[in-house]
Amino acid sequence: MQAITTIGLDIAKSVFQVHCIDAAGSVVLRRQLKRRYVLAFFQKLSPCLIGIEACASSHHWSRELQALGHTVRLMPPAYVKPYVKRQKNDAADAEAICEAVTRANMRFVATKTVEQQSCLMLHRTRHLFIRQQTSVINAIRAHLAEFGIVAPVGRRGVEQLLEIAADTNNARLPEIARTCIAALAAQLRALKVQILEFDRRITAWHRSNEASKRLDQIPGVGPALATALVATVADPKAFRSGRDFSAWIGLVPKQHSSGGKDKLGSISKQGDRYLRSLFTTGALAVIRYAKIHGTKHRPWLASLLTRRPTKVAAIALANKLARMAWAMLAKGERYKEPVALAA
């Protein structure tokens, strides 16, 4: 057991798989571990390098194993898959992880802290409630449309529909249908209360975090995007440049280049979909504000809007905002207003 230097750990819900090698690369141990025996097994080992796929519960196990003195490296599952030989099973996965973690050009995922994961839970739960709210609103509109009751798009339109459904003198809606709409309306109100509560919690977390408050100074970046960035990006220096960070979010063109000829398509949409949507929403807000109050202090944006549609310009601006956010996180700097904006 003293000869083990590198371990590939394939985590699961109940049964884990370890693949252990020595300094020469020879296999020392292959075995399954039940969940309750994992920490006891690694406590007996001298400090070694452990590779884990960055999937569900991986950050928890990374923190636990690092507390025992081991070096833990998390890797995206897509980068581990090429090292899997033949059949797909736990033993083959653990062997592939052990092989991938020793590669010099492998990309690793920084381990998140408990506070970062808690903030991400705020965002994920709020986003789930928003999707549920949209589903309930669509259900209300669809059910009432079956009885010929429709209303304009928007929040006011939903309120009009609920007022009609609550009117017992309206003969267009049967009593059974009215009861169903009342139940949906109660669920909609409960979801709105929960979303507002999570908005308050996100704002409170934002005010308590110095990096989040610095990011909030960027035009188009509010508390929601700032907190999501700080919680998601555990180590901004893991990216070599702002372009790498923007590519990780999925805001750069997809390449189909060959033979020295560069062919760029639409954005790749890889990486974190939630961050990408927040950056795009922030960019659209900046463009909307610039169109209302004038673009004379934003020459780059004004020139882009004359040549490209609004949504294309929004993606380009979102790319720019992402690079600025990465620079501020990696260098610990505050937002510096461009000379054109300060004039």
VEXLUMPA-663654 format. One record per residue (C-alpha): residue number from 0; x, y, z. Coordinates in nm, 2 decimals. Layout:
NUM / X / Y / Z;
...
//
This chain:
0 / 0.00 / 0.00 / 0.00;
1 / 0.30 / 0.23 / 0.05;
2 / 0.39 / 0.21 / -0.32;
3 / 0.07 / 0.38 / -0.44;
4 / 0.13 / 0.72 / -0.60;
5 / -0.17 / 0.78 / -0.82;
6 / -0.53 / 0.67 / -0.79;
7 / -0.83 / 0.69 / -1.02;
8 / -1.15 / 0.71 / -0.82;
9 / -1.48 / 0.64 / -0.99;
10 / -1.75 / 0.78 / -0.76;
11 / -2.11 / 0.66 / -0.75;
12 / -2.40 / 0.66 / -0.51;
13 / -2.32 / 0.34 / -0.32;
14 / -2.02 / 0.14 / -0.47;
15 / -1.70 / 0.32 / -0.57;
16 / -1.41 / 0.18 / -0.78;
17 / -1.04 / 0.25 / -0.72;
18 / -0.75 / 0.19 / -0.96;
19 / -0.41 / 0.24 / -0.80;
20 / -0.07 / 0.25 / -0.97;
21 / 0.29 / 0.31 / -0.84;
22 / 0.56 / 0.55 / -0.96;
23 / 0.65 / 0.31 / -1.25;
24 / 0.29 / 0.30 / -1.37;
25 / 0.23 / -0.06 / -1.27;
26 / -0.11 / -0.15 / -1.13;
27 / -0.09 / -0.21 / -0.76;
28 / -0.46 / -0.24 / -0.66;
29 / -0.80 / -0.27 / -0.82;
30 / -1.10 / -0.30 / -0.60;
31 / -1.45 / -0.18 / -0.52;
32 / -1.53 / 0.03 / -0.21;
33 / -1.87 / 0.08 / -0.05;
34 / -1.94 / 0.44 / 0.03;
35 / -1.90 / 0.40 / 0.41;
36 / -1.55 / 0.26 / 0.36;
37 / -1.40 / 0.52 / 0.12;
38 / -1.26 / 0.76 / 0.38;
39 / -1.12 / 0.47 / 0.59;
40 / -0.94 / 0.33 / 0.29;
41 / -0.77 / 0.66 / 0.20;
42 / -0.68 / 0.73 / 0.56;
43 / -0.44 / 0.44 / 0.55;
44 / -0.26 / 0.56 / 0.24;
45 / 0.03 / 0.80 / 0.23;
46 / -0.04 / 1.13 / 0.04;
47 / -0.09 / 1.06 / -0.33;
48 / -0.25 / 1.20 / -0.64;
49 / -0.62 / 1.12 / -0.68;
50 / -0.82 / 1.18 / -1.00;
51 / -1.20 / 1.22 / -1.00;
52 / -1.45 / 1.31 / -1.27;
53 / -1.61 / 1.65 / -1.20;
54 / -1.96 / 1.52 / -1.16;
55 / -2.23 / 1.50 / -0.89;
56 / -2.08 / 1.50 / -0.53;
57 / -1.72 / 1.53 / -0.67;
58 / -1.65 / 1.86 / -0.49;
59 / -1.76 / 1.70 / -0.16;
60 / -1.52 / 1.41 / -0.20;
61 / -1.24 / 1.64 / -0.32;
62 / -1.27 / 1.84 / 0.00;
63 / -1.28 / 1.53 / 0.22;
64 / -0.98 / 1.37 / 0.06;
65 / -0.78 / 1.69 / 0.06;
66 / -0.84 / 1.71 / 0.43;
67 / -0.66 / 1.37 / 0.46;
68 / -0.35 / 1.52 / 0.29;
69 / -0.41 / 1.39 / -0.06;
70 / -0.38 / 1.59 / -0.38;
71 / -0.71 / 1.58 / -0.57;
72 / -0.77 / 1.67 / -0.93;
73 / -1.12 / 1.70 / -1.08;
74 / -1.15 / 1.65 / -1.45;
75 / -1.44 / 1.71 / -1.70;
76 / -1.59 / 1.37 / -1.79;
77 / -1.57 / 1.45 / -2.16;
78 / -1.19 / 1.48 / -2.13;
79 / -1.17 / 1.14 / -1.95;
80 / -1.38 / 0.94 / -2.19;
81 / -1.11 / 0.91 / -2.47;
82 / -0.90 / 0.71 / -2.22;
83 / -1.17 / 0.44 / -2.16;
84 / -1.06 / 0.11 / -2.32;
85 / -1.33 / -0.10 / -2.49;
86 / -1.62 / -0.17 / -2.26;
87 / -1.79 / 0.08 / -2.03;
88 / -1.78 / -0.03 / -1.67;
89 / -1.67 / 0.10 / -1.33;
90 / -1.32 / -0.07 / -1.35;
91 / -1.26 / 0.07 / -1.70;
92 / -1.37 / 0.42 / -1.59;
93 / -1.14 / 0.42 / -1.28;
94 / -0.85 / 0.31 / -1.50;
95 / -0.92 / 0.58 / -1.75;
96 / -0.94 / 0.84 / -1.47;
97 / -0.61 / 0.72 / -1.34;
98 / -0.45 / 0.76 / -1.68;
99 / -0.61 / 1.10 / -1.76;
100 / -0.50 / 1.26 / -1.43;
101 / -0.13 / 1.20 / -1.52;
102 / -0.15 / 1.37 / -1.85;
103 / 0.05 / 1.70 / -1.87;
104 / -0.20 / 1.87 / -2.09;
105 / -0.52 / 1.77 / -1.90;
106 / -0.75 / 2.05 / -1.79;
107 / -0.87 / 2.04 / -1.43;
108 / -1.16 / 2.18 / -1.24;
109 / -1.10 / 2.38 / -0.92;
110 / -1.27 / 2.24 / -0.61;
111 / -1.55 / 2.46 / -0.49;
112 / -1.59 / 2.57 / -0.13;
113 / -1.90 / 2.50 / 0.07;
114 / -2.00 / 2.86 / 0.05;
115 / -1.97 / 2.86 / -0.33;
116 / -2.18 / 2.55 / -0.36;
117 / -2.44 / 2.70 / -0.12;
118 / -2.47 / 3.01 / -0.34;
119 / -2.50 / 2.79 / -0.65;
120 / -2.79 / 2.61 / -0.48;
121 / -2.96 / 2.95 / -0.44;
122 / -2.93 / 3.01 / -0.81;
123 / -3.03 / 2.66 / -0.92;
124 / -3.33 / 2.66 / -0.69;
125 / -3.45 / 3.00 / -0.80;
126 / -3.41 / 2.90 / -1.16;
127 / -3.61 / 2.59 / -1.10;
128 / -3.89 / 2.80 / -0.94;
129 / -3.88 / 3.03 / -1.24;
130 / -3.92 / 2.74 / -1.48;
131 / -4.21 / 2.61 / -1.27;
132 / -4.37 / 2.95 / -1.27;
133 / -4.35 / 2.96 / -1.65;
134 / -4.51 / 2.62 / -1.67;
135 / -4.80 / 2.72 / -1.45;
136 / -4.86 / 3.04 / -1.65;
137 / -4.86 / 2.84 / -1.97;
138 / -5.10 / 2.59 / -1.82;
139 / -5.34 / 2.86 / -1.71;
140 / -5.33 / 3.02 / -2.06;
141 / -5.38 / 2.69 / -2.24;
142 / -5.67 / 2.57 / -2.02;
143 / -5.86 / 2.90 / -2.04;
144 / -5.80 / 2.92 / -2.42;
145 / -6.00 / 2.59 / -2.45;
146 / -6.30 / 2.79 / -2.33;
147 / -6.23 / 3.09 / -2.56;
148 / -6.08 / 3.30 / -2.28;
149 / -5.75 / 3.47 / -2.39;
150 / -5.55 / 3.77 / -2.27;
151 / -5.25 / 3.97 / -2.40;
152 / -4.89 / 3.84 / -2.34;
153 / -4.73 / 3.96 / -2.02;
154 / -4.79 / 3.97 / -1.65;
155 / -5.10 / 4.19 / -1.68;
156 / -5.25 / 3.94 / -1.92;
157 / -5.22 / 3.66 / -1.66;
158 / -5.38 / 3.88 / -1.40;
159 / -5.67 / 3.94 / -1.63;
160 / -5.72 / 3.57 / -1.68;
161 / -5.72 / 3.50 / -1.31;
162 / -5.97 / 3.78 / -1.25;
163 / -6.20 / 3.63 / -1.51;
164 / -6.16 / 3.28 / -1.36;
165 / -6.24 / 3.42 / -1.01;
166 / -6.56 / 3.58 / -1.13;
167 / -6.84 / 3.34 / -1.04;
168 / -7.08 / 3.53 / -1.25;
169 / -6.89 / 3.45 / -1.56;
170 / -7.08 / 3.17 / -1.73;
171 / -6.81 / 3.08 / -1.98;
172 / -6.61 / 2.88 / -1.73;
173 / -6.76 / 2.56 / -1.57;
174 / -6.72 / 2.52 / -1.20;
175 / -6.48 / 2.23 / -1.23;
176 / -6.25 / 2.43 / -1.46;
177 / -6.28 / 2.72 / -1.22;
178 / -6.16 / 2.50 / -0.93;
179 / -5.86 / 2.39 / -1.13;
180 / -5.76 / 2.74 / -1.23;
181 / -5.79 / 2.85 / -0.86;
182 / -5.55 / 2.57 / -0.76;
183 / -5.30 / 2.68 / -1.04;
184 / -5.34 / 3.04 / -0.92;
185 / -5.25 / 2.95 / -0.56;
186 / -4.94 / 2.76 / -0.68;
187 / -4.84 / 3.06 / -0.90;
188 / -4.87 / 3.30 / -0.60;
189 / -4.66 / 3.06 / -0.38;
190 / -4.39 / 3.04 / -0.65;
191 / -4.37 / 3.42 / -0.68;
192 / -4.33 / 3.45 / -0.30;
193 / -4.05 / 3.19 / -0.30;
194 / -3.87 / 3.36 / -0.60;
195 / -3.87 / 3.69 / -0.42;
196 / -3.73 / 3.53 / -0.11;
197 / -3.44 / 3.38 / -0.31;
198 / -3.38 / 3.71 / -0.47;
199 / -3.34 / 3.86 / -0.13;
200 / -3.10 / 3.58 / -0.02;
201 / -2.89 / 3.63 / -0.34;
202 / -2.87 / 4.00 / -0.28;
203 / -2.76 / 3.94 / 0.08;
204 / -2.49 / 3.70 / -0.03;
205 / -2.38 / 3.95 / -0.29;
206 / -2.34 / 4.23 / -0.03;
207 / -2.13 / 4.00 / 0.19;
208 / -1.88 / 3.91 / -0.09;
209 / -1.61 / 4.15 / -0.19;
210 / -1.54 / 4.00 / -0.54;
211 / -1.91 / 4.00 / -0.62;
212 / -1.94 / 4.37 / -0.53;
213 / -1.65 / 4.45 / -0.76;
214 / -1.81 / 4.26 / -1.05;
215 / -2.13 / 4.45 / -1.00;
216 / -1.96 / 4.77 / -1.12;
217 / -1.94 / 4.63 / -1.48;
218 / -2.23 / 4.76 / -1.70;
219 / -2.48 / 4.48 / -1.76;
220 / -2.36 / 4.27 / -1.46;
221 / -2.60 / 4.28 / -1.16;
222 / -2.61 / 4.09 / -0.83;
223 / -2.74 / 3.77 / -0.99;
224 / -2.46 / 3.74 / -1.25;
225 / -2.19 / 3.86 / -1.01;
226 / -2.28 / 3.60 / -0.74;
227 / -2.32 / 3.33 / -1.00;
228 / -1.97 / 3.40 / -1.14;
229 / -1.81 / 3.40 / -0.80;
230 / -1.98 / 3.08 / -0.70;
231 / -1.92 / 2.90 / -1.03;
232 / -1.56 / 3.00 / -1.10;
233 / -1.36 / 2.86 / -0.81;
234 / -1.02 / 2.95 / -0.96;
235 / -1.02 / 3.22 / -1.24;
236 / -0.65 / 3.16 / -1.30;
237 / -0.73 / 2.82 / -1.43;
238 / -0.81 / 3.00 / -1.75;
239 / -0.51 / 3.13 / -1.95;
240 / -0.69 / 3.43 / -2.08;
241 / -1.03 / 3.60 / -2.10;
242 / -1.09 / 3.43 / -2.44;
243 / -1.05 / 3.09 / -2.28;
244 / -1.30 / 3.19 / -2.02;
245 / -1.54 / 3.32 / -2.28;
246 / -1.49 / 3.00 / -2.48;
247 / -1.57 / 2.79 / -2.17;
248 / -1.90 / 2.98 / -2.13;
249 / -1.97 / 2.92 / -2.50;
250 / -1.97 / 3.28 / -2.63;
251 / -1.71 / 3.23 / -2.91;
252 / -1.76 / 3.11 / -3.27;
253 / -1.75 / 2.74 / -3.34;
254 / -1.46 / 2.65 / -3.56;
255 / -1.47 / 2.42 / -3.87;
256 / -1.11 / 2.50 / -3.97;
257 / -0.89 / 2.28 / -4.18;
258 / -0.59 / 2.31 / -4.42;
259 / -0.50 / 2.65 / -4.29;
260 / -0.84 / 2.80 / -4.37;
261 / -1.03 / 2.94 / -4.08;
262 / -1.41 / 2.88 / -4.09;
263 / -1.61 / 3.03 / -3.80;
264 / -1.97 / 2.96 / -3.74;
265 / -2.22 / 3.05 / -3.48;
266 / -2.13 / 3.05 / -3.11;
267 / -2.05 / 2.71 / -2.97;
268 / -2.30 / 2.72 / -2.68;
269 / -2.07 / 2.50 / -2.48;
270 / -2.00 / 2.53 / -2.11;
271 / -2.23 / 2.68 / -1.85;
272 / -2.57 / 2.76 / -2.00;
273 / -2.69 / 2.95 / -1.70;
274 / -2.39 / 3.19 / -1.70;
275 / -2.43 / 3.23 / -2.08;
276 / -2.79 / 3.33 / -2.05;
277 / -2.71 / 3.58 / -1.77;
278 / -2.43 / 3.74 / -1.98;
279 / -2.66 / 3.77 / -2.28;
280 / -2.94 / 3.92 / -2.08;
281 / -2.70 / 4.18 / -1.93;
282 / -2.57 / 4.27 / -2.27;
283 / -2.92 / 4.32 / -2.41;
284 / -2.99 / 4.55 / -2.11;
285 / -2.68 / 4.76 / -2.20;
286 / -2.79 / 4.78 / -2.56;
287 / -3.15 / 4.88 / -2.46;
288 / -3.01 / 5.15 / -2.23;
289 / -2.77 / 5.27 / -2.50;
290 / -3.06 / 5.30 / -2.76;
291 / -3.27 / 5.50 / -2.53;
292 / -3.00 / 5.74 / -2.40;
293 / -2.78 / 5.74 / -2.70;
294 / -2.46 / 5.55 / -2.80;
295 / -2.23 / 5.85 / -2.85;
296 / -2.02 / 5.74 / -2.55;
297 / -2.00 / 5.38 / -2.67;
298 / -1.83 / 5.41 / -3.01;
299 / -1.75 / 5.03 / -3.03;
300 / -2.11 / 4.94 / -2.96;
301 / -2.26 / 5.21 / -3.18;
302 / -2.04 / 5.09 / -3.47;
303 / -2.14 / 4.73 / -3.42;
304 / -2.51 / 4.81 / -3.40;
305 / -2.49 / 4.98 / -3.74;
306 / -2.34 / 4.67 / -3.90;
307 / -2.51 / 4.38 / -3.71;
308 / -2.86 / 4.29 / -3.58;
309 / -2.93 / 4.36 / -3.21;
310 / -2.90 / 4.00 / -3.09;
311 / -2.57 / 3.94 / -3.28;
312 / -2.44 / 4.26 / -3.12;
313 / -2.56 / 4.13 / -2.78;
314 / -2.35 / 3.81 / -2.81;
315 / -2.05 / 4.01 / -2.91;
316 / -2.10 / 4.24 / -2.61;
317 / -2.16 / 3.94 / -2.38;
318 / -1.83 / 3.81 / -2.49;
319 / -1.66 / 4.14 / -2.41;
320 / -1.83 / 4.15 / -2.06;
321 / -1.71 / 3.79 / -1.99;
322 / -1.35 / 3.88 / -2.07;
323 / -1.38 / 4.19 / -1.84;
324 / -1.52 / 3.98 / -1.56;
325 / -1.24 / 3.72 / -1.59;
326 / -0.97 / 4.00 / -1.58;
327 / -1.12 / 4.15 / -1.27;
328 / -1.15 / 3.81 / -1.10;
329 / -0.80 / 3.69 / -1.20;
330 / -0.62 / 4.01 / -1.11;
331 / -0.83 / 4.13 / -0.82;
332 / -0.89 / 4.47 / -0.98;
333 / -1.19 / 4.70 / -0.98;
334 / -1.38 / 4.81 / -1.29;
335 / -1.20 / 5.08 / -1.49;
336 / -1.44 / 5.29 / -1.70;
337 / -1.32 / 5.34 / -2.06;
338 / -1.21 / 5.69 / -2.16;
339 / -1.49 / 5.71 / -2.41;
340 / -1.75 / 5.65 / -2.14;
341 / -1.58 / 5.89 / -1.89;
342 / -1.57 / 6.18 / -2.14;
//
